[in-house]
Amino acid sequence: MFSGMGAAGFFAGLMVMVFGAISVRVYCELIMVIFRNNKYLKTISEKSQL
């Protein structure tokens, strides 16, 4: 993908690794937020049924 581009290829690959790691972190955090919201909504639903 970035082979044969010299220093530009090296920095492009480095940027792909950095932004890839950041995007995976953001994706995992969003999944955790979704499940946490589900837990809170379930708690609110159980309280309202009483």
MOTAZI-V86727 format. One record per backbone hydrogen bond with DSSP energy under -1.0 kcal/mol. NH is the residue of the N-H (numbers start at 1). CO is the residue of the C=O. If there is no record, write none. Layout:
nh=NH co=CO
nh=NH co=CO
This chain:
nh=5 co=2
nh=8 co=5
nh=10 co=6
nh=11 co=7
nh=12 co=8
nh=13 co=9
nh=14 co=10
nh=15 co=11
nh=16 co=12
nh=17 co=13
nh=18 co=14
nh=19 co=15
nh=20 co=16
nh=21 co=17
nh=22 co=18
nh=23 co=19
nh=24 co=20
nh=25 co=21
nh=26 co=22
nh=27 co=23
nh=28 co=24
nh=29 co=25
nh=30 co=26
nh=31 co=27
nh=32 co=28
nh=33 co=29
nh=34 co=30
nh=35 co=31
nh=36 co=32
nh=37 co=33
nh=38 co=34
nh=39 co=35
nh=40 co=36
nh=41 co=37
nh=42 co=38
nh=43 co=39
nh=44 co=40
nh=45 co=41
nh=46 co=42
nh=47 co=43
nh=48 co=44
nh=49 co=45
